[in-house]
Amino acid sequence: MTSSEKIRRQDGFAGRGDDFYEALLAAHEGLDDNESAALNARLVLLLANHIGSLPVLREALALARAGVRPSEQDRDAASNKKQDERK
């Protein structure tokens, strides 16, 4: 995988990420949960089309998923760590 096929980890907003977050929140104003989910889905598909790199998108999906629900392997590791701490 080349560097252009990896997700960018540094600040791509040049310190203006809060501006995007405000715009994102504003886009959701007045929407119910279903409309908000539809907006998110459309936004993801538009941005995925713009990115156009399957390796980058797969990495982004994995990172986003890990932030929502850890994998079974991560849960097992955390459980084992807690058990070790109790000993």
KOLLUM-906368 format. One line per 8 residues: number of its first residue (from 0); their letters; for each residue x, y, z of C-alpha. Coordinates in Angstrom, 3 decimals, m for minus. Example, Ala and Ser with C-alpha at 12.3 -4.5 7.8 and 13.67 -1.06 7.14 Angstrom:
0) as) 12.300,m4.500,7.800 ~ 13.670,m1.060,7.140
This chain:
0) mtssekir) 0.000,0.000,0.000 ~ 1.468,3.360,m1.005 ~ 1.301,6.489,1.147 ~ m1.524,7.783,m1.052 ~ m3.455,4.605,m0.198 ~ m3.318,5.215,3.545 ~ m5.621,7.386,5.575 ~ m4.147,10.733,6.563
8) rqdgfagr) m3.590,10.922,10.329 ~ m2.379,14.527,10.607 ~ m4.711,17.530,10.739 ~ m6.064,17.930,7.223 ~ m7.989,21.050,8.200 ~ m4.957,23.175,9.087 ~ m6.401,23.780,12.534 ~ m9.912,24.546,11.266
16) gddfyeal) m11.554,21.204,12.019 ~ m13.993,22.904,14.385 ~ m15.363,24.861,11.429 ~ m16.281,21.625,9.676 ~ m17.806,20.215,12.859 ~ m19.984,23.334,13.197 ~ m21.085,22.976,9.564 ~ m21.890,19.308,10.154
24) laahegld) m23.995,20.129,13.194 ~ m25.773,22.888,11.276 ~ m26.586,20.442,8.461 ~ m28.360,18.221,11.019 ~ m30.427,21.024,12.583 ~ m34.144,20.337,12.422 ~ m33.758,16.759,11.223 ~ m35.275,13.795,13.019
32) dnesaaln) m33.163,10.687,13.709 ~ m34.060,8.999,10.394 ~ m33.345,12.130,8.354 ~ m30.084,12.638,10.224 ~ m29.023,9.049,9.510 ~ m29.910,9.540,5.825 ~ m27.840,12.731,5.697 ~ m24.880,10.897,7.251
40) arlvllla) m25.218,8.034,4.768 ~ m25.344,10.415,1.802 ~ m22.379,12.377,3.123 ~ m20.333,9.202,3.581 ~ m21.101,8.042,0.033 ~ m20.286,11.457,m1.461 ~ m16.975,11.630,0.393 ~ m16.156,7.997,m0.420
48) nhigslpv) m16.711,8.736,m4.097 ~ m14.462,11.783,m3.810 ~ m11.702,9.804,m2.074 ~ m11.980,6.988,m4.595 ~ m9.388,4.712,m2.954 ~ m10.710,1.414,m1.642 ~ m7.687,0.808,0.647 ~ m8.146,4.243,2.264
56) lrealala) m11.888,3.696,2.657 ~ m11.392,0.235,4.179 ~ m8.898,1.652,6.664 ~ m11.310,4.474,7.528 ~ m14.137,1.975,8.044 ~ m11.991,m0.150,10.345 ~ m10.914,2.885,12.389 ~ m14.474,4.191,12.649
64) ragvrpse) m15.825,0.771,13.619 ~ m13.145,0.271,16.266 ~ m14.182,3.565,17.837 ~ m17.801,2.441,18.086 ~ m17.548,m1.210,19.040 ~ m14.217,m2.872,19.743 ~ m13.539,m6.130,17.924 ~ m13.984,m9.397,19.777
72) qdrdaasn) m10.186,m9.710,19.912 ~ m9.910,m6.255,21.556 ~ m12.641,m7.165,24.074 ~ m10.889,m10.431,24.912 ~ m7.587,m8.614,25.459 ~ m9.273,m6.073,27.747 ~ m10.998,m8.858,29.681 ~ m7.711,m10.739,30.122
80) kkqderk) m6.020,m7.550,31.324 ~ m8.732,m7.014,33.957 ~ m8.370,m10.611,35.111 ~ m4.587,m10.191,35.408 ~ m5.042,m7.020,37.447 ~ m7.293,m8.845,39.915 ~ m4.633,m11.480,40.624
